[in-house]
Amino acid sequence: LPWQIAEKGGLITASIDADGGRVLAGAVAHGGSLWRLSDGARLYDWNHEEGTHSVLVASAFSPDGSLAATAERKGIVAWRTDNGQPAGFWRTEAGVRSLALSGDGRWLLAGLFDGVAMLIDLQAGQPAGRIQHRFVINAAALDGAGRLVVTGSDDGAVQAWSIEDGGERLAWRYPSGVSTVAISADSRLVY
């Protein structure tokens, strides 16, 4: 590429939207920013407090690209990608490790260092539920329809939960920590 999104200190987090047209970067020297990949244009600076460079530890795009989320140690912001404006801000009790957004734009899932996965209802603007693991939640995923949550933890546990009734749909344990989880587009496979 003829341009770069982080000049000094490198990236802490980065996410690419589903169509590959934009990247959300959390860089050491300039905080958060949204970039258009076709020409290297910096579209928005996304920092959690005006006049500061947020140290972003996690980021995510909604599958349709209309929303993005960024997290500092104990704060999360959802952003509208069409105008760069915040769509909501939440504080967490523990540090944030992972983020995911649902395809319908309703749900935000944050995996925390205390083993809690916090589900936030973006329409209501408030937390809607919690899923408890024994260890850090390294990975989080939501299906496109906003019906299924999947979490992966340091203790090797992968769990799938129904958003509708909170019931566990799948539990699996690997011999070592899980660092990533995903749900297939048709919501039939968890990997």
C-alpha positions in Angstrom: 0.0 0.0 0.0 1.2 3.5 -0.7 0.0 4.7 2.7 -0.1 3.5 6.2 -2.7 3.8 9.0 -0.2 3.9 11.9 3.0 6.0 11.8 4.5 5.5 15.2 4.1 2.8 17.9 1.9 0.5 15.7 -1.6 -0.8 16.0 -3.3 -2.3 19.1 -6.5 -3.3 17.3 -7.8 -3.3 13.8 -11.0 -4.5 12.0 -11.9 -4.6 8.4 -15.5 -4.3 7.3 -17.3 -7.1 5.5 -16.9 -5.7 2.0 -13.2 -4.9 2.5 -13.6 -1.2 1.9 -12.8 0.3 5.3 -10.5 -0.4 8.2 -11.0 0.7 11.8 -7.7 1.2 13.5 -6.7 1.7 17.1 -3.1 3.0 17.0 -0.7 3.9 19.8 0.1 7.4 18.5 -3.3 8.7 17.3 -6.0 6.7 18.9 -9.0 5.5 16.9 -9.7 6.2 13.2 -11.8 4.9 10.3 -10.0 4.7 6.9 -11.2 4.1 3.4 -8.9 1.5 1.8 -9.4 2.4 -1.9 -7.6 5.7 -1.5 -6.2 5.8 2.0 -8.5 8.5 3.2 -8.9 9.0 6.9 -12.7 9.4 7.3 -13.1 9.9 11.1 -11.1 10.1 14.3 -12.8 8.0 16.9 -11.6 8.7 20.4 -13.7 8.3 23.5 -12.9 11.7 24.9 -12.5 14.9 23.0 -8.9 16.1 22.8 -7.4 12.8 23.8 -6.0 9.7 21.9 -7.9 6.7 23.2 -5.9 3.5 23.8 -8.3 1.2 22.0 -8.0 -2.5 22.9 -10.8 -4.0 20.7 -12.8 -3.1 17.7 -15.6 -4.5 15.5 -17.9 -3.8 12.5 -21.5 -4.9 12.1 -21.8 -7.3 9.2 -23.6 -4.6 7.1 -20.9 -2.0 7.9 -23.4 0.5 9.3 -22.0 0.4 12.8 -18.6 0.0 14.4 -17.6 -0.4 18.0 -14.4 0.5 19.8 -13.3 -0.3 23.4 -10.8 1.2 25.7 -9.9 -0.6 28.9 -13.3 0.0 30.6 -15.3 1.9 28.1 -17.2 1.0 24.8 -18.5 3.3 22.1 -20.7 2.3 19.2 -20.3 4.5 16.1 -22.4 5.2 13.0 -20.1 4.7 10.0 -22.2 7.0 7.7 -21.6 10.2 9.7 -18.9 9.2 12.3 -21.2 10.1 15.2 -21.4 8.0 18.4 -24.5 5.8 18.8 -23.9 5.0 22.5 -21.3 4.8 25.2 -21.1 2.3 28.1 -18.7 1.7 31.0 -17.7 -1.8 32.1 -16.7 -3.1 35.5 -13.8 -5.1 34.1 -11.5 -4.5 31.2 -12.7 -5.2 27.6 -11.0 -8.0 25.7 -13.3 -8.6 22.7 -16.2 -7.0 20.8 -18.9 -8.2 18.3 -21.9 -6.5 16.6 -25.0 -8.3 15.3 -26.0 -8.0 11.6 -29.3 -6.4 12.5 -27.5 -3.6 14.3 -29.4 -4.2 17.5 -26.8 -6.0 19.7 -23.3 -5.4 20.9 -21.4 -8.1 22.8 -18.3 -7.3 24.9 -16.1 -10.1 26.3 -14.5 -9.0 29.5 -11.4 -9.9 31.5 -13.5 -11.0 34.5 -15.1 -13.8 32.4 -18.3 -11.9 31.8 -19.8 -11.4 28.3 -22.0 -8.3 28.4 -24.8 -8.1 25.9 -25.9 -4.5 25.1 -29.2 -3.7 23.4 -28.3 -0.8 21.2 -31.9 0.1 20.5 -32.7 0.5 24.2 -29.2 1.9 24.9 -28.6 -0.4 27.9 -27.1 -3.7 28.9 -29.6 -6.6 28.4 -27.8 -9.6 29.9 -24.6 -11.2 31.1 -23.0 -14.6 30.3 -20.5 -15.9 32.9 -17.3 -17.9 32.1 -14.7 -18.9 34.6 -11.9 -17.0 32.8 -11.2 -14.2 30.4 -13.4 -14.0 27.3 -11.0 -13.7 24.5 -13.5 -14.0 21.6 -17.1 -13.0 21.0 -19.4 -13.5 18.0 -23.0 -12.7 17.2 -25.0 -14.2 14.3 -26.3 -12.0 11.5 -29.9 -12.2 12.7 -29.2 -11.2 16.3 -30.4 -14.5 17.8 -27.2 -16.3 18.8 -24.1 -15.3 20.9 -20.9 -17.3 21.0 -18.1 -16.8 23.4 -14.6 -18.4 23.7 -12.5 -18.3 26.9 -9.0 -18.7 28.2 -10.1 -22.0 29.9 -10.8 -23.5 26.5 -14.6 -23.2 26.8 -16.7 -22.3 23.7 -20.4 -21.6 24.5 -23.3 -20.6 22.3 -26.3 -18.9 23.9 -29.8 -17.8 22.7 -30.3 -14.1 22.9 -34.1 -14.6 23.0 -34.3 -16.8 26.1 -30.7 -16.9 27.5 -30.5 -20.6 27.2 -27.3 -22.4 26.4 -27.3 -24.0 22.9 -23.8 -25.4 22.8 -20.9 -26.0 25.2 -17.5 -27.4 24.2 -14.1 -27.4 25.8 -10.7 -27.5 24.2 -7.5 -28.4 26.0 -6.2 -24.8 25.8 -7.5 -21.3 25.5 -9.8 -20.1 22.7 -8.6 -17.0 20.9 -11.3 -16.7 18.2 -14.8 -17.8 17.5 -17.1 -17.3 14.5 -20.6 -18.1 13.3 -21.4 -19.1 9.7 -23.6 -16.8 7.6 -26.6 -19.2 7.9 -26.0 -19.6 11.7 -25.7 -23.4 11.4 -22.0 -23.7 12.2 -19.9 -22.3 15.1 -16.2 -22.4 14.6 
